[in-house]
Amino acid sequence: MTIDKLTPEFETFQGELKSFILRMTASVQDAEDIVQETYIKAHAKLNTFRGESSLKTWVFSIASNLARDLLRAKKRWPENVTDICREEVLGNRQFFQEALHIHETSPQGNFEIKEHIAFCFTCVSRSLPLEQQLALLLKEAYGFSVKETAQILDQTDAMVKYYLHTSRSKMIDIFDHRCSLINKQGICHQCTELNGIFNPKQKAQEELVKIEMAKDAENKSKEELFDLRMKILQELDPFESGAAELQLHHLEHNRQVMERYLEEKG
């Protein structure tokens, strides 16, 4: 491939790459920086691309390495990240003022529960070991095969399968115990609470009936419900949806809360 052909092909999956890095790092700034650095590195190393994988797989490998380098220096978030951040949100008047302004003025300021489900996954998945988080996103959210995921992570197929098994099991367990949308005993009601704040005239049930995962919760296995959660991730671009600006504002708040929390914990 020539350099002249890199840019147009890169642009075909740049949006996916940016959303992938966002879901890895939970940071808009990191996502933008890593995508830019990935393009620069791909441009510089194009002569090493032998076509043994697709260009997309090769580029995602570069981006994944950059994200790993960044995240290895950071602590994993706790599984109860949503509880910690919820308490901070309730006491943060400025956050709500900014969020309500976005909601009232931005074309990307809507609040929809399905977007929040994807947002929630981004936060909770930061509790996984790094390689497991990467493998889960690549395979389940971005549609790479086990072989392609192994190429991106520079691992064996067997190790990727192990990462997928353990990460899926862990996330299924977390959501089964926490998410009130799929388990009536779940302790987290943030989706419906926020829906009530931003859509006070809209009953939460009206939103939930649009979501297959919530609608069929009693008839699906835990594994099937997790697959439906992944389907929501696959269908949403966190930078382009009608809720993008509002959810990214919320994500930045959570990132700042977690940085302070982890620093205080030492």
Solvent accessible surface area in square Angstrom, and as a share of the most:
residue,aa,sasa,rsa
1,M,98,0.44
2,T,78,0.45
3,I,86,0.44
4,D,125,0.65
5,K,128,0.54
6,L,0,0.00
7,T,52,0.30
8,P,75,0.47
9,E,68,0.30
10,F,6,0.03
11,E,107,0.48
12,T,109,0.63
13,F,9,0.04
14,Q,67,0.30
15,G,38,0.37
16,E,67,0.30
17,L,0,0.00
18,K,50,0.21
19,S,4,0.03
20,F,0,0.00
21,I,0,0.00
22,L,4,0.02
23,R,6,0.02
24,M,0,0.00
25,T,4,0.02
26,A,0,0.00
27,S,5,0.03
28,V,41,0.24
29,Q,109,0.49
30,D,32,0.17
31,A,0,0.00
32,E,74,0.33
33,D,66,0.34
34,I,11,0.05
35,V,8,0.05
36,Q,117,0.52
37,E,74,0.33
38,T,0,0.00
39,Y,62,0.23
40,I,102,0.52
41,K,67,0.28
42,A,0,0.00
43,H,69,0.31
44,A,77,0.60
45,K,100,0.42
46,L,11,0.05
47,N,115,0.59
48,T,71,0.42
49,F,33,0.14
50,R,178,0.65
51,G,49,0.47
52,E,150,0.67
53,S,29,0.19
54,S,60,0.39
55,L,7,0.04
56,K,55,0.23
57,T,2,0.01
58,W,42,0.15
59,V,0,0.00
60,F,0,0.00
61,S,22,0.14
62,I,20,0.10
63,A,0,0.00
64,S,0,0.00
65,N,68,0.35
66,L,22,0.11
67,A,0,0.00
68,R,16,0.06
69,D,92,0.47
70,L,58,0.29
71,L,11,0.05
72,R,146,0.53
73,A,94,0.73
74,K,86,0.37
75,K,102,0.43
76,R,137,0.50
77,W,10,0.04
78,P,32,0.20
79,E,70,0.31
80,N,60,0.31
81,V,0,0.00
82,T,4,0.02
83,D,48,0.25
84,I,29,0.15
85,C,1,0.00
86,R,77,0.28
87,E,108,0.48
88,E,76,0.34
89,V,8,0.05
90,L,102,0.51
91,G,72,0.69
92,N,46,0.24
93,R,191,0.70
94,Q,120,0.53
95,F,9,0.04
96,F,36,0.15
97,Q,101,0.45
98,E,70,0.31
99,A,1,0.01
100,L,66,0.33
101,H,114,0.51
102,I,20,0.10
103,H,47,0.21
104,E,134,0.60
105,T,85,0.49
106,S,19,0.12
107,P,123,0.78
108,Q,53,0.24
109,G,0,0.00
110,N,69,0.35
111,F,7,0.03
112,E,56,0.25
113,I,0,0.00
114,K,81,0.34
115,E,14,0.06
116,H,3,0.01
117,I,2,0.01
118,A,7,0.06
119,F,14,0.06
120,C,18,0.11
121,F,1,0.00
122,T,6,0.03
123,C,0,0.00
124,V,2,0.01
125,S,0,0.00
126,R,15,0.06
127,S,9,0.06
128,L,3,0.01
129,P,49,0.31
130,L,33,0.16
131,E,37,0.16
132,Q,25,0.11
133,Q,3,0.01
134,L,0,0.00
135,A,0,0.00
136,L,1,0.00
137,L,1,0.01
138,L,0,0.00
139,K,64,0.27
140,E,26,0.12
141,A,5,0.04
142,Y,24,0.09
143,G,64,0.61
144,F,9,0.04
145,S,50,0.32
146,V,31,0.18
147,K,130,0.55
148,E,56,0.25
149,T,0,0.00
150,A,5,0.04
151,Q,71,0.32
152,I,2,0.01
153,L,3,0.01
154,D,126,0.65
155,Q,64,0.29
156,T,89,0.52
157,D,65,0.34
158,A,73,0.56
159,M,78,0.35
160,V,0,0.00
161,K,118,0.50
162,Y,117,0.45
163,Y,27,0.10
164,L,16,0.08
165,H,124,0.56
166,T,34,0.19
167,S,0,0.00
168,R,44,0.16
169,S,54,0.35
170,K,82,0.35
171,M,0,0.00
172,I,21,0.11
173,D,68,0.35
174,I,7,0.04
175,F,6,0.03
176,D,26,0.13
177,H,114,0.51
178,R,28,0.10
179,C,17,0.10
180,S,22,0.14
181,L,18,0.09
182,I,27,0.14
183,N,41,0.21
184,K,160,0.68
185,Q,149,0.66
186,G,3,0.03
187,I,112,0.57
188,C,21,0.13
189,H,88,0.39
190,Q,9,0.04
191,C,15,0.09
192,T,37,0.21
193,E,68,0.30
194,L,9,0.05
195,N,1,0.00
196,G,38,0.36
197,I,72,0.37
198,F,10,0.04
199,N,27,0.14
200,P,107,0.67
201,K,200,0.85
202,Q,49,0.22
203,K,149,0.63
204,A,29,0.22
205,Q,111,0.49
206,E,88,0.39
207,E,8,0.04
208,L,27,0.13
209,V,73,0.42
210,K,141,0.60
211,I,7,0.04
212,E,69,0.31
213,M,2,0.01
214,A,17,0.13
215,K,124,0.53
216,D,33,0.17
217,A,18,0.14
218,E,139,0.62
219,N,124,0.64
220,K,70,0.29
221,S,50,0.32
222,K,112,0.47
223,E,92,0.41
224,E,81,0.37
225,L,12,0.06
226,F,6,0.02
227,D,66,0.34
228,L,24,0.12
229,R,3,0.01
230,M,3,0.01
231,K,90,0.38
232,I,18,0.09
233,L,1,0.01
234,Q,101,0.45
235,E,120,0.54
236,L,26,0.13
237,D,48,0.25
238,P,26,0.16
239,F,31,0.13
240,E,124,0.56
241,S,18,0.11
242,G,31,0.30
243,A,0,0.00
244,A,2,0.02
245,E,75,0.34
246,L,7,0.03
247,Q,15,0.07
248,L,31,0.15
249,H,38,0.17
250,H,11,0.05
251,L,8,0.04
252,E,57,0.25
253,H,18,0.08
254,N,1,0.01
255,R,54,0.20
256,Q,78,0.35
257,V,3,0.02
258,M,0,0.00
259,E,85,0.38
260,R,114,0.42
261,Y,56,0.21
262,L,29,0.15
263,E,141,0.63
264,E,141,0.63
265,K,138,0.59
266,G,76,0.73
